[in-house]
Amino acid sequence: MTTIIGPTLPEPYFGRVESIWDELVAEFGIERYVNPFPHFTLYALDDAVDIPAVKAAVEEGVRDHAPCTVHTDGLGIFPGNHVWLPVAKSPQLTALHEDVVQAVADLGSAPVPFYEPSRWFPHVGLALNVDDKLAGEIVSFLLECDLEWDVTVDTIAITRPPTAGAEHEIVATVDL
């Protein structure tokens, strides 16, 4: 069970990503994205974290940050054929990420090293663990979509799967 710290996308982008997920399921027969909240991750922590402590740390880490706008465009593929929408780094987003990481670093460990500031690629996940051929077909399909968005980041959500389920739920939010 991984705890995710990051902004959920506001409308209309939240709905657009949900629609893309549904289209990928219908068109390619893949499983729907595991975290049902369209988002990008600032940091992830292992399952043994105290959520109230994480929320308090995030509140402290973001207290000097105002809402900011991020830009998305293009497509990417991580190893394992994870297809994603890049979120462009800006000085404001990079500072937000670094402050969140610093605020929560002592509360648990990241399940993978890719959320550390030197290795972080902000992105919105679209498809996970597809085979090589299908990854290419999904990318070709997504090239027809308008993925150039300017998204306002004004809330950080903390999500994790419930104890008895596999799908994430929002367990806390912090406003910028």
N, C-alpha and C positions, 0 to 999 in steps of 0.2 A: 504494500500500500504506500504510494508515494504522495506526499503533500506538495502541491503546486502553488507557487506564489507568483501571481502575474495579473495583468489587466485582462478582464473579459472585454470583448469588443462591444462597442455600443451599436445600436441600430443606426443605419440599416445594415451594417457590416456583419453583425451577429446573425441576422437572418440570411444574408448572402452566403455566409460560410455554412450554415445549416443546410441551405438549399444545395450547395455544392456537395456536401457530404451525402445527402439523399440521392443526388444525381449519380454520384460515383457508385453507391450501393446498387441503384437500379441498372446502370449501364454496364458495370463490370462485375457485379456480384461479390464485391468485397464487404468486409465487416465495417459497420459504421465506426467512426472515430471514437475512441474509448472515453475521452473526457467530453461530455456533452455540452460544454460551455466554450464556444469559440473564444480563443484567448491566445496570448503568447506568454511564455514563461520567463520570468525574471530569475527565479531560482527554484530549485526543488530540494526537498528534504526527505530523508528516509521516514519510515513509518512510526518510529518511536519518538515523536515530537509532541510536546504539550501545546495544543492549539492556542489557548489564551496567551501563553508566553510568546508564541510566534506572532500573534496579532499585535501584542504590545511592542515587540521588537520592530515589526514593520511600521507601526505608527510612529515610533521614534525615528526610524530610518528615513521616512518620507516627510517628516514634519517641515523641512525647508523646501520641499518641492511643490511646484504649482502644476496644474494640468498642462500637458504638452501635446503637440500633434506629432504623430509618426506617419511615415509614408510607406506604403507597400507597393510592390510591383515585381513581376517576374515569377519564376518558379525555381525550386531547388530540390535536390535529392541527396539525402544523407545515406551513408552505408546502411544496408539492410532494406534499401528501397523505400525509404520514408519520403513521401512527396510533401513539399511545404511551400508556403508563400513567404518570401523574405520580408522582414520589417527592417527598414533602413535605420542604421544607428545614427543618432544625432548626439551632439554634446549633452543635451538635456536627458535623453534616454540613457546614454552611457552613465551619466552621473547618478541617475535614479537606480539603475541596475547595481552599480558599485555600492551605493549606500544601503540598498536592500540586502545584498550579499554580506556586507560588513555587519549589518544589524542582526542577521539571523545565523551567522556562521558558527557561533558557539552553541546553538540549540540542537544541532544534528548534523549529519553529513549528507552531502548530495549523493544520490545513487549512481550518478555518472559524472565525469569531470567536465562535461560540456557546458555547464552553467557558470563555471568560474570566469571571471572577467577577461582573462587572456584568451579564452576559447569559446566565448559565447556568440552564437549566431541567433539573434531574435527572429522568430518565425511563427507562423500560424500553421499548425499541422493539418494536412488535408487527407492523407492516406498513409497507413502504416503497414510495413512488412509485406509488400507485394512482390511478386516475382519480376525478373528482369523485363520480360516481354510486356507484362501488364503495366509496369512502371512507365515504359515508353508510351504505351497507349493512353494511359492516364494523363501524362504530360501533354501529349498531342491534343487530347480532349480539352484540357484546361487552358490551352493556348487560345481557345475561342472565347474564354471568359475575360471580362474586364476586371483585372485584379489591381489596377492602379488606384489606390485609395489614400485619402488623408484622414486618419483616424485620431480622434481626441482621446487621450488617456487621462482619465480623471478619477478612476477607482482601481484599487488593487484588490483582487479577490484571492482568497486562500481556499483551495479545493482539495478534497481527498475522497477516495472511495469510502463508503460506509463499511463498517465491520462485516456486515452480512451481504455485501454486494460488490460488484465490479465497477459500477459506473460512479464517476465523481459526483460530489455534491459540494455546493458552496457552504463552508463552515464559518467564514468571517469575511468582512470587507473593510477596506480602509480607504477613505476619500483623500485625494490630494488637495 
